[in-house]
């Protein structure tokens, strides 16, 4: 991978990281707004309790997912700096550009990723 390509992927990763930070910021803002509607930690209407619990669980899951992606982005940036970006961690072959365009923090080629996911689903 040449320097121009590395810079292109680095920009993509940084844009994705910024997008996630903005999303997480919006979630925190929404959480503050929801908590502002509560009195003493209890929703003003008891019927809203289930909705509030569901929304908070959804926000936590989304935040957890976004945090995992941030870790993957940081790992990809580190790999760019080390010169190992775009190399499958399983088979050592180059990850196709089309995959990196779609998922710039991809750690594995598609064939290896499918195998890993298949093995993971078999253990559950």
C-alpha positions in Angstrom: 0.0 0.0 0.0 1.5 3.3 -1.0 1.5 6.5 1.1 -1.4 8.1 -0.8 -3.6 5.1 -0.1 -2.5 5.1 3.6 -3.5 8.8 3.9 -6.8 8.1 2.2 -7.7 5.3 4.6 -6.4 7.3 7.6 -8.8 10.2 6.6 -11.7 7.7 6.3 -10.9 6.3 9.7 -10.7 9.7 11.3 -14.0 10.8 9.7 -15.7 7.6 11.0 -14.2 8.3 14.5 -15.5 11.8 14.4 -19.0 10.6 13.4 -19.1 8.1 16.3 -18.0 10.8 18.7 -20.8 13.0 17.5 -23.3 10.1 17.8 -22.2 9.4 21.3 -22.5 13.1 22.2 -26.0 13.1 20.9 -26.8 10.0 22.9 -25.5 11.7 26.1 -27.5 14.8 25.3 -30.7 12.8 24.7 -30.1 10.9 28.0 -29.8 14.2 29.9 -33.0 15.4 28.3 -34.8 12.2 29.3 -33.5 12.4 32.8 -34.7 16.0 33.0 -38.3 14.8 32.5 -38.1 12.6 35.6 -38.9 13.6 39.1 -36.7 11.9 41.7 -35.4 9.4 39.2 -38.9 8.1 38.4 -40.7 9.0 35.1 -43.5 11.5 35.6 -46.0 8.9 34.2 -45.6 5.2 35.3 -46.5 4.0 31.8 -43.3 5.7 30.6 -41.2 3.5 32.8 -41.0 0.6 30.4 -40.3 2.9 27.5 -37.6 4.7 29.4 -35.9 1.4 30.4 -36.1 0.1 26.9 -34.6 3.4 25.5 -31.8 3.4 28.0 -30.9 -0.2 27.2 -31.0 0.6 23.5 -28.7 3.6 24.1 -26.3 1.5 26.2 -26.1 -1.2 23.5 -25.6 1.4 20.8 -22.9 3.1 22.8 -21.2 -0.2 23.5 -21.3 -1.1 19.8 -19.9 2.4 18.9 -17.2 2.0 21.5 -16.1 -1.3 20.0 -15.9 0.3 16.6 -13.8 3.1 18.1 -11.4 0.5 19.4 -11.2 -1.1 15.9 -10.6 2.2 14.3 -7.8 2.9 16.8 -6.3 -0.5 16.0 -6.5 0.2 12.2 -4.8 3.6 12.7 -2.0 1.9 14.7 -1.7 -0.7 11.8 -1.3 2.2 9.3 1.5 3.6 11.4 3.2 0.2 11.7 2.8 -0.5 8.0 0.5 -3.6 8.5 -2.8 -2.0 7.5 -4.7 -4.0 4.9 -3.2 -7.3 5.8 -5.5 -10.1 7.0 -4.7 -11.1 10.6 -5.6 -14.7 10.0 -4.2 -15.6 6.6 -1.7 -12.8 6.1 -3.0 -11.9 2.6 -4.0 -8.5 1.5 -7.5 -7.4 2.3 -9.2 -6.4 -1.0 -9.6 -2.6 -1.4 -13.4 -3.0 -1.9 -13.6 -4.5 1.6 -11.5 -1.7 3.1 -13.6 0.9 1.3 -16.7 -0.6 2.8 -15.2 -1.2 6.3 -11.9 0.7 6.7 -11.2 -0.9 10.1 -11.6 -4.5 8.7 -9.0 -6.8 10.3 -9.5 -9.8 8.1 -10.3 -10.7 4.5 -13.9 -11.6 3.9 -13.2 -15.4 3.6 -11.4 -15.5 7.0 -14.0 -13.2 8.6 -16.8 -15.5 7.5 -15.0 -18.5 8.9 -14.4 -16.7 12.3 -18.1 -15.8 12.5 -19.1 -19.3 11.6 -17.0 -20.7 14.4 -18.3 -18.1 16.9 -21.9 -18.9 16.0 -21.2 -22.7 16.5 -20.0 -22.0 20.1 -23.3 -20.3 21.0 
